[in-house]
Amino acid sequence: MTKFCGNCGGGASDNARFCPGCGAALAQFIYVSPAQTAEGVFNRSVIQQIGAINIGAMADDKDTYIHQGNLAFEAQDYQLARQCYDRVLAINPDCAEAWYGRAGALSGLRHYQEAVASYDNALALAPNNANAWNNRGFALRYLGRLQEAQESFKKARELLGLA
């Protein structure tokens, strides 16, 4: 595998501990396959393939997993995103950002019941997160729980000053 920095996109040798371009620690590197390296282009879409992030090789660093989960989510690799957010929650179960990210990943996987539970956990920790209230409403709507969905949408509008 070849390493590319998740911070600046620069490449590094397999035995490098820090990015030669920006100095990011090894935990910030994204591991890509030789086929991806042969393409000669690194961008955030490289993590669309399962295993593009070597989760086992990363340090137990909450911020790194949040970052990698966000990248996976942007690449629509919701399963990988969920794995990253779950790793954060194993380190810190009171991380509202990880619960929110996990909920979004579960929604992307169409696991709406689990998504609602994760949004509820996020909102228990950060009750003023308008995006969480709004997205919870969409998950509830997909479950056919329309009254609860409307209440979540209303709460989001109130928090945004739109009610």
C-alpha positions as CSV (number, residue, x, y, z in Angstrom):
1,M,0.0,0.0,0.0
2,T,1.0,3.6,-0.6
3,K,0.3,6.4,1.9
4,F,-1.2,9.7,1.1
5,C,-1.6,12.4,3.6
6,G,-5.3,13.0,4.6
7,N,-4.4,16.6,5.4
8,C,-2.6,17.8,2.3
9,G,-2.8,14.9,-0.2
10,G,1.0,14.5,-0.5
11,G,2.5,11.1,-0.8
12,A,5.0,9.5,1.5
13,S,7.1,6.3,1.7
14,D,5.7,3.3,3.5
15,N,8.1,3.8,6.4
16,A,7.4,7.5,6.8
17,R,6.1,8.6,10.2
18,F,5.2,12.1,9.1
19,C,4.1,13.7,5.9
20,P,7.1,15.4,4.1
21,G,4.7,18.1,2.8
22,C,2.8,19.3,5.8
23,G,4.2,17.3,8.8
24,A,1.0,15.5,9.6
25,A,1.4,12.4,11.8
26,L,1.1,8.9,10.4
27,A,-2.4,8.6,11.9
28,Q,-3.5,11.2,9.3
29,F,-2.5,9.1,6.3
30,I,-4.9,7.5,4.0
31,Y,-3.7,4.1,2.6
32,V,-4.5,3.4,-1.0
33,S,-4.0,0.4,-3.2
34,P,-1.4,0.1,-5.9
35,A,-4.1,0.4,-8.6
36,Q,-5.2,3.7,-7.1
37,T,-1.6,4.9,-6.9
38,A,-1.1,4.0,-10.6
39,E,-3.9,6.4,-11.5
40,G,-1.6,9.1,-10.4
41,V,-4.3,11.2,-8.9
42,F,-5.2,11.5,-5.3
43,N,-8.5,13.0,-4.2
44,R,-11.1,12.3,-1.6
45,S,-12.9,9.8,-3.8
46,V,-10.1,7.2,-3.3
47,I,-11.7,6.1,-0.1
48,Q,-14.8,4.9,-1.9
49,Q,-13.4,1.4,-1.8
50,I,-13.7,-0.5,1.4
51,G,-10.3,-0.9,3.0
52,A,-8.9,2.3,1.5
53,I,-8.5,3.5,5.1
54,N,-6.4,1.2,7.1
55,I,-8.5,1.5,10.3
56,G,-6.3,-0.9,12.3
57,A,-3.2,1.1,11.6
58,M,-4.5,4.4,12.9
59,A,-4.0,5.5,16.5
60,D,-7.0,5.7,18.7
61,D,-7.4,9.4,18.0
62,K,-10.9,10.7,18.0
63,D,-10.2,13.6,15.7
64,T,-8.6,11.4,13.1
65,Y,-11.5,9.0,13.0
66,I,-14.0,11.9,12.8
67,H,-12.0,13.3,9.9
68,Q,-11.8,9.9,8.1
69,G,-15.5,9.2,8.8
70,N,-16.4,12.6,7.2
71,L,-14.2,11.8,4.2
72,A,-15.9,8.4,3.8
73,F,-19.3,10.0,4.2
74,E,-18.5,12.6,1.5
75,A,-17.4,9.7,-0.8
76,Q,-20.8,8.0,0.0
77,D,-19.0,5.0,1.6
78,Y,-21.5,4.9,4.4
79,Q,-20.4,1.6,5.8
80,L,-16.8,2.8,6.2
81,A,-18.0,6.1,7.6
82,R,-20.1,4.2,10.2
83,Q,-17.0,2.1,11.1
84,C,-15.0,5.3,11.7
85,Y,-17.7,6.9,13.8
86,D,-18.2,3.7,15.8
87,R,-14.4,3.7,16.6
88,V,-14.8,7.2,17.9
89,L,-17.7,6.2,20.1
90,A,-15.6,3.3,21.5
91,I,-13.0,5.9,22.6
92,N,-15.5,8.5,23.7
93,P,-19.2,7.5,23.9
94,D,-20.1,11.1,24.8
95,C,-19.0,12.6,21.4
96,A,-22.1,14.3,19.9
97,E,-20.2,14.8,16.6
98,A,-19.6,11.0,16.2
99,W,-23.3,10.2,17.1
100,Y,-24.4,12.7,14.5
101,G,-22.0,11.4,11.8
102,R,-23.0,7.8,12.6
103,A,-26.7,8.8,12.2
104,G,-26.0,10.3,8.8
105,A,-24.1,7.2,7.7
106,L,-26.9,4.9,8.9
107,S,-29.4,7.1,7.0
108,G,-27.2,6.7,3.9
109,L,-27.4,2.9,4.4
110,R,-31.2,3.3,4.8
111,H,-31.1,2.0,8.4
112,Y,-33.5,4.6,9.5
113,Q,-34.5,3.1,12.9
114,E,-30.8,3.0,14.0
115,A,-30.3,6.4,12.5
116,V,-33.1,7.9,14.7
117,A,-31.5,6.3,17.8
118,S,-28.2,7.8,16.9
119,Y,-29.7,11.2,16.3
120,D,-31.4,10.9,19.7
121,N,-28.0,10.2,21.3
122,A,-26.4,13.2,19.5
123,L,-29.3,15.5,20.5
124,A,-29.0,14.3,24.2
125,L,-25.5,15.6,24.1
126,A,-26.0,18.7,21.8
127,P,-29.7,19.6,21.9
128,N,-29.2,22.8,19.9
129,N,-27.9,21.0,16.8
130,A,-30.5,22.2,14.2
131,N,-29.0,19.9,11.5
132,A,-29.5,16.9,13.7
133,W,-33.1,17.8,14.4
134,N,-33.7,18.3,10.7
135,N,-32.1,15.1,9.6
136,R,-33.8,13.2,12.4
137,G,-37.1,14.5,10.8
138,F,-36.1,13.0,7.4
139,A,-35.3,9.6,9.0
140,L,-38.6,9.6,10.9
141,R,-40.4,10.5,7.7
142,Y,-38.8,7.5,5.9
143,L,-40.1,5.4,8.7
144,G,-43.6,6.8,8.2
145,R,-43.6,8.5,11.6
146,L,-44.9,11.7,10.2
147,Q,-46.1,13.5,13.4
148,E,-42.7,12.9,15.0
149,A,-41.0,14.0,11.8
150,Q,-43.0,17.3,11.8
151,E,-42.0,17.9,15.4
152,S,-38.3,17.5,14.6
153,F,-38.6,19.8,11.6
154,K,-40.3,22.4,13.8
155,K,-37.5,22.2,16.4
156,A,-34.9,22.7,13.6
157,R,-36.7,25.7,12.3
158,E,-37.0,27.2,15.8
159,L,-33.3,26.7,16.4
160,L,-32.5,28.5,13.1
161,G,-34.9,31.3,14.0
162,L,-37.2,30.4,11.1
163,A,-40.3,29.5,13.2
